[in-house]
Amino acid sequence: MRTCTGPAVAAIVAGFMTMPLAACGGDGRAETDSFAVGLLLPSRAVPRSEQSDKPLIEKRLKELCPRCTLEYANAENDAGRQQQQVMSMITKRVRVLILDAADTRALRSSVQEADKAGIPVVAYDRLAEGPISGYVSFDGAQVGRLQGEALLKAMGGKANGGNVVMMNGDPTSANAASFRRGAMSVITGKVKIARSYDTVDWSSEKAHANMSAAIAALGPDRIGGVLAANDSIAAGVISALKVAGVGKLPPVTGQDADLDAVQRIVKGEQYMTVYKPFRAEAVAAVTMAVALGRGEDLRDVATTTTDSPTTKRIPSVLLTPRAVTIGNIKQTLVKDGVYTIDRICTREFRPACYKAGLAR
């Protein structure tokens, strides 16, 4: 594996973010290129797809390749639908695909079809199988480690053998397995995994049902913490705890820094989330896509390589996630322009924001 980490990655990503248009053409191609990039996202259940990924990718594509167009489709948690969407993109002759696979194994044949049609595929956020040309994501194991570390800190003395409910992600997602491995590397031997559930489609409703089952089996007072894989799952967990009449909520983790999750953190209902700087991820994915569309080598873009079950040494950019708690919302999400204080601290949350020092 060829790896570029730490400050080097930060420098390369900063370069992506500030790269002048001429740098992507050199001979004026940034003004004359005209091709379509296909963007295929897996779900609207996770808010970041529509609120962050799509608009950020669309904006950066216009900056790097003004005459390029974006063809967009969302699979709505349906791998079969996404397979059809890939075929539609192939028929439309997009030059490059950016694919966040609804089911990484199920989409393998679709990636192969794109490859046969001469259309390179950039795997976005999760590593699809098949002949992938590039991969952009975050270190999934580190996401899980951040969640595990935060949970242990929040549990304090109760972490010594206390009961934890594991609310894992969708079992078809390779990312979910990475998150779980990372978390388990931190919490194993320090807490008791009293119940563990997979959450199909990352669904809040399914998380609610699973958490209700855990409360019924363990009792509401015997749950020391909940390791929820993302913010949608955390929402279902917290809803189930409230319905069960739990007065003092146990610490609950999350991921994606969804606005409602940040507001739950402000209100004291969710302990933390993991912020993955989506702008940097979108910028890296578009940079790869435009380079591939122009027939350029990705070695100048990638910072490392990744092996999938089917493909070795995929040129990759793996970005660094950050834990967000009540104490660093300003230093992370607000500083990076993800949310303003006014957007977080709406009327309902204004008293909690005052208490947390977010509003004056």
C-alpha positions as CSV (number, residue, x, y, z in Angstrom):
1,M,0.0,0.0,0.0
2,R,1.3,3.4,-0.9
3,T,0.2,5.8,1.8
4,C,0.3,9.6,2.4
5,T,-0.9,10.6,5.8
6,G,-1.2,13.4,8.3
7,P,-0.1,16.8,7.2
8,A,0.6,15.5,3.7
9,V,-3.0,14.5,3.2
10,A,-4.2,17.8,4.6
11,A,-2.0,19.6,2.2
12,I,-3.2,17.7,-0.8
13,V,-6.8,18.2,0.2
14,A,-6.2,21.9,0.7
15,G,-4.7,21.9,-2.8
16,F,-7.9,20.3,-4.2
17,M,-10.0,23.0,-2.4
18,T,-8.1,25.9,-3.8
19,M,-7.0,24.6,-7.2
20,P,-7.5,27.3,-9.8
21,L,-9.5,26.2,-12.9
22,A,-6.5,26.6,-15.2
23,A,-4.6,24.0,-13.2
24,C,-7.2,21.4,-14.4
25,G,-6.7,22.2,-18.0
26,G,-3.4,23.9,-18.6
27,D,-4.3,24.4,-22.3
28,G,-7.7,25.8,-21.8
29,R,-9.6,22.5,-21.5
30,A,-11.3,23.8,-18.3
31,E,-13.2,26.1,-20.6
32,T,-13.8,23.7,-23.5
33,D,-14.4,20.3,-22.0
34,S,-18.0,19.1,-22.3
35,F,-18.9,15.7,-20.8
36,A,-21.4,14.2,-18.4
37,V,-20.5,12.8,-15.0
38,G,-23.0,10.4,-13.4
39,L,-23.6,10.6,-9.7
40,L,-25.4,7.7,-8.0
41,L,-26.3,7.9,-4.3
42,P,-27.9,5.1,-2.3
43,S,-30.5,6.7,-0.1
44,R,-32.5,9.7,1.0
45,A,-32.9,8.2,4.5
46,V,-29.5,9.5,5.4
47,P,-29.9,13.4,5.1
48,R,-26.3,14.0,4.0
49,S,-27.0,12.6,0.5
50,E,-29.3,15.3,-0.6
51,Q,-28.2,18.1,1.8
52,S,-24.4,17.7,1.4
53,D,-23.1,15.2,-1.2
54,K,-25.1,16.2,-4.2
55,P,-24.9,20.0,-4.0
56,L,-21.2,19.9,-3.1
57,I,-20.4,17.6,-6.0
58,E,-22.5,19.6,-8.4
59,K,-20.8,22.9,-7.3
60,R,-17.3,21.6,-7.5
61,L,-17.9,20.0,-10.9
62,K,-19.0,23.4,-12.3
63,E,-15.8,25.0,-10.8
64,L,-13.4,22.4,-12.3
65,C,-15.2,21.8,-15.6
66,P,-17.7,24.5,-16.4
67,R,-19.1,22.8,-19.4
68,C,-19.5,19.4,-17.8
69,T,-22.9,18.3,-16.6
70,L,-24.1,16.1,-13.8
71,E,-26.5,13.3,-14.3
72,Y,-28.0,12.4,-10.9
73,A,-30.0,9.4,-9.5
74,N,-30.8,8.2,-6.0
75,A,-31.5,4.5,-5.3
76,E,-33.9,5.0,-2.4
77,N,-32.2,2.0,-0.6
78,D,-32.9,-0.3,-3.5
79,A,-29.9,-2.1,-5.0
80,G,-32.0,-3.3,-8.0
81,R,-33.1,0.2,-8.8
82,Q,-29.5,1.4,-8.6
83,Q,-28.4,-1.3,-11.0
84,Q,-31.0,0.0,-13.4
85,Q,-29.7,3.6,-12.8
86,V,-26.2,2.5,-13.7
87,M,-27.5,1.0,-17.0
88,S,-29.3,4.2,-17.7
89,M,-26.1,6.2,-17.2
90,I,-24.3,3.8,-19.5
91,T,-27.0,4.3,-22.1
92,K,-26.7,8.1,-21.7
93,R,-22.9,7.7,-22.3
94,V,-21.7,9.6,-19.2
95,R,-18.0,9.7,-19.3
96,V,-17.4,8.9,-15.6
97,L,-19.5,7.5,-12.8
98,I,-19.3,8.5,-9.1
99,L,-21.0,5.7,-7.3
100,D,-22.0,5.3,-3.7
101,A,-23.2,1.8,-3.8
102,A,-26.5,0.8,-2.2
103,D,-25.1,-2.7,-1.9
104,T,-21.4,-3.1,-2.7
105,R,-21.7,-6.8,-3.8
106,A,-24.9,-6.4,-5.7
107,L,-23.5,-3.6,-7.8
108,R,-20.4,-5.5,-8.8
109,S,-21.9,-6.6,-12.1
110,S,-23.0,-3.0,-12.8
111,V,-19.5,-1.8,-12.3
112,Q,-18.3,-4.5,-14.7
113,E,-20.8,-3.3,-17.3
114,A,-19.6,0.3,-16.9
115,D,-16.0,-0.9,-17.3
116,K,-17.0,-2.8,-20.5
117,A,-18.5,0.4,-21.8
118,G,-15.3,2.3,-21.2
119,I,-16.8,4.3,-18.3
120,P,-14.5,4.5,-15.2
121,V,-16.1,4.4,-11.8
122,V,-15.1,6.4,-8.7
123,A,-16.3,4.6,-5.6
124,Y,-17.7,7.3,-3.3
125,D,-17.9,7.0,0.5
126,R,-18.1,3.2,0.4
127,L,-15.9,0.8,-1.5
128,A,-17.8,-0.9,-4.3
129,E,-16.7,-4.2,-5.8
130,G,-15.6,-4.7,-9.4
131,P,-13.1,-2.8,-11.6
132,I,-13.1,0.5,-9.7
133,S,-10.8,3.2,-11.0
134,G,-10.7,5.4,-7.8
135,Y,-12.0,5.5,-4.3
136,V,-12.7,8.5,-2.0
137,S,-13.9,8.0,1.6
138,F,-13.0,8.3,5.3
139,D,-11.1,5.9,7.5
140,G,-14.0,3.7,8.6
141,A,-12.2,2.0,11.4
142,Q,-11.2,5.4,12.8
143,V,-14.9,6.4,12.8
144,G,-15.6,3.4,14.9
145,R,-12.7,4.1,17.2
146,L,-13.9,7.7,17.8
147,Q,-17.3,6.4,18.6
148,G,-16.0,3.8,21.0
149,E,-13.6,6.2,22.7
150,A,-16.3,8.8,23.2
151,L,-18.7,6.2,24.6
152,L,-16.2,5.0,27.2
153,K,-15.5,8.6,28.2
154,A,-19.2,9.4,28.6
155,M,-19.9,6.2,30.6
156,G,-17.2,7.0,33.0
157,G,-17.2,4.5,35.9
158,K,-20.1,2.6,34.3
159,A,-17.8,1.6,31.5
160,N,-16.2,-1.0,33.8
161,G,-18.3,-4.0,32.7
162,G,-21.4,-1.9,32.1
163,N,-24.0,-2.9,29.5
164,V,-23.8,-1.5,26.0
165,V,-26.2,-2.0,23.2
166,M,-24.6,-2.1,19.7
167,M,-26.7,-0.6,17.0
168,N,-24.7,-1.5,13.9
169,G,-25.3,-0.2,10.4
170,D,-26.7,-2.0,7.3
171,P,-25.2,-5.4,7.0
172,T,-24.8,-5.0,3.3
173,S,-22.5,-2.0,3.8
174,A,-18.8,-2.6,3.9
175,N,-18.5,0.7,5.8
176,A,-20.7,-0.7,8.6
177,A,-18.3,-3.6,9.1
178,S,-15.4,-1.2,9.3
179,F,-17.2,1.1,11.8
180,R,-18.0,-2.0,14.0
181,R,-14.4,-3.3,13.9
182,G,-13.0,0.1,14.9
183,A,-15.5,0.4,17.8
184,M,-14.9,-3.1,19.0
185,S,-11.1,-2.5,19.0
186,V,-11.7,0.1,21.7
187,I,-14.5,-1.2,23.8
188,T,-13.8,-4.9,23.9
189,G,-13.0,-6.1,27.4
190,K,-14.1,-2.8,28.9
191,V,-17.9,-3.1,28.6
192,K,-20.4,-5.9,28.2
193,I,-22.1,-6.0,24.8
194,A,-25.6,-6.9,26.2
195,R,-27.4,-6.7,22.8
196,S,-26.2,-6.2,19.2
197,Y,-28.4,-5.4,16.2
198,D,-27.9,-4.8,12.5
199,T,-29.9,-1.9,11.2
200,V,-31.2,-2.6,7.7
201,D,-31.1,0.5,5.4
202,W,-29.7,2.5,8.3
203,S,-33.4,3.1,9.1
204,S,-34.5,5.2,12.1
205,E,-37.7,3.1,12.3
206,K,-35.8,-0.2,12.4
207,A,-33.4,1.2,15.0
208,H,-36.4,2.3,17.1
209,A,-37.8,-1.3,16.9
210,N,-34.4,-2.9,17.8
211,M,-33.9,-0.5,20.7
212,S,-37.4,-1.2,22.0
213,A,-36.5,-4.9,22.0
214,A,-33.3,-4.2,23.8
215,I,-35.1,-2.2,26.5
216,A,-37.7,-4.9,26.9
217,A,-35.0,-7.6,27.3
218,L,-32.6,-5.7,29.6
219,G,-34.8,-3.1,31.4
220,P,-34.5,0.6,30.9
221,D,-32.1,1.1,33.8
222,R,-29.6,-1.6,32.8
223,I,-28.3,0.1,29.6
224,G,-25.1,2.1,30.3
225,G,-24.6,3.3,26.7
226,V,-25.6,2.8,23.1
227,L,-23.1,2.6,20.3
228,A,-25.2,3.8,17.4
229,A,-23.4,3.6,14.0
230,N,-24.9,6.9,12.6
231,D,-27.2,9.7,13.4
232,S,-30.3,8.2,11.7
233,I,-29.9,5.2,13.9
234,A,-29.2,7.4,16.9
235,A,-32.5,9.2,16.3
236,G,-34.4,5.9,16.4
237,V,-32.6,4.8,19.6
238,I,-33.3,8.0,21.4
239,S,-37.0,7.9,20.3
240,A,-37.3,4.4,21.7
241,L,-35.7,5.4,25.0
242,K,-38.1,8.3,25.4
243,V,-41.2,6.2,24.5
244,A,-40.0,3.7,27.2
245,G,-40.0,6.6,29.8
246,V,-36.3,6.6,30.4
247,G,-35.7,9.8,32.3
248,K,-31.9,10.1,32.2
249,L,-30.8,9.0,28.7
250,P,-27.6,6.9,28.4
251,P,-24.9,8.3,26.2
252,V,-25.6,7.6,22.5
253,T,-23.1,7.9,19.7
254,G,-23.7,8.9,16.1
255,Q,-22.1,9.8,12.8
256,D,-22.6,12.2,9.9
257,A,-23.2,15.4,11.9
258,D,-26.8,15.7,10.7
259,L,-28.4,19.0,11.8
260,D,-31.0,17.3,13.9
261,A,-28.2,15.2,15.6
262,V,-26.2,18.4,16.4
263,Q,-29.4,19.8,17.9
264,R,-29.8,16.7,20.0
265,I,-26.3,17.1,21.2
266,V,-27.0,20.7,22.2
267,K,-30.1,19.5,24.0
268,G,-28.2,16.7,25.8
269,E,-30.0,13.8,24.2
270,Q,-27.2,12.5,22.0
271,Y,-23.6,12.5,23.3
272,M,-21.6,12.8,20.1
273,T,-21.5,12.4,16.4
274,V,-18.6,11.9,13.9
275,Y,-18.0,14.7,11.5
276,K,-16.7,13.7,8.1
277,P,-15.8,16.9,6.2
278,F,-18.1,16.3,3.2
279,R,-16.7,19.2,1.2
280,A,-13.2,17.7,1.1
281,E,-14.7,14.3,0.2
282,A,-16.8,15.8,-2.6
283,V,-13.8,17.8,-3.9
284,A,-11.6,14.8,-4.0
285,A,-14.3,12.7,-5.8
286,V,-14.9,15.4,-8.5
287,T,-11.1,15.9,-8.9
288,M,-10.8,12.2,-9.6
289,A,-13.8,12.1,-11.9
290,V,-12.7,15.1,-14.0
291,A,-9.1,13.7,-14.3
292,L,-10.6,10.3,-15.5
293,G,-12.9,12.1,-17.9
294,R,-9.9,13.8,-19.4
295,G,-7.9,10.5,-19.6
296,E,-5.4,11.6,-16.9
297,D,-3.6,9.4,-14.4
298,L,-4.9,9.4,-10.9
299,R,-1.6,8.9,-9.3
300,D,-1.2,12.7,-8.9
301,V,-4.6,12.9,-7.2
302,A,-4.5,9.8,-4.9
303,T,-2.8,9.8,-1.5
304,T,-2.9,6.1,-1.0
305,T,-4.2,2.8,-2.5
306,T,-6.9,0.4,-1.3
307,D,-7.6,-3.2,-2.0
308,S,-11.2,-4.4,-2.5
309,P,-12.3,-8.0,-2.6
310,T,-12.0,-7.8,-6.4
311,T,-9.5,-5.1,-7.2
312,K,-6.0,-4.4,-5.9
313,R,-4.3,-1.0,-5.4
314,I,-7.2,1.2,-6.2
315,P,-6.0,4.9,-6.2
316,S,-7.6,6.4,-3.1
317,V,-8.1,9.4,-1.0
318,L,-9.0,8.5,2.6
319,L,-9.8,11.5,4.8
320,T,-9.7,12.0,8.5
321,P,-13.0,12.0,10.6
322,R,-13.4,14.1,13.8
323,A,-15.5,13.5,16.9
324,V,-18.0,16.3,17.7
325,T,-19.4,16.8,21.2
326,I,-21.1,19.8,22.9
327,G,-17.6,21.2,23.6
328,N,-16.3,21.6,20.0
329,I,-19.3,22.3,17.8
330,K,-18.0,25.8,17.2
331,Q,-14.4,24.6,16.4
332,T,-15.6,22.0,13.9
333,L,-19.0,22.4,12.3
334,V,-19.4,26.1,12.6
335,K,-15.8,26.9,11.8
336,D,-15.9,24.8,8.6
337,G,-19.1,26.5,7.5
338,V,-21.3,23.4,7.8
339,Y,-23.8,25.1,9.9
340,T,-24.2,28.6,11.4
341,I,-25.1,29.2,15.0
342,D,-28.5,30.6,13.9
343,R,-29.2,27.4,12.0
344,I,-28.4,25.2,15.0
345,C,-29.9,27.5,17.6
346,T,-33.5,27.8,16.4
347,R,-36.1,29.0,18.9
348,E,-36.7,25.5,20.2
349,F,-33.0,25.0,21.0
350,R,-32.1,28.6,22.0
351,P,-32.2,28.0,25.8
352,A,-29.9,24.9,25.4
353,C,-27.6,26.9,23.2
354,Y,-27.3,29.6,25.8
355,K,-26.5,27.0,28.4
356,A,-23.9,25.4,26.1
357,G,-22.3,28.8,25.3
358,L,-23.2,28.6,21.6
359,A,-25.5,31.6,21.7
360,R,-25.5,34.9,23.6
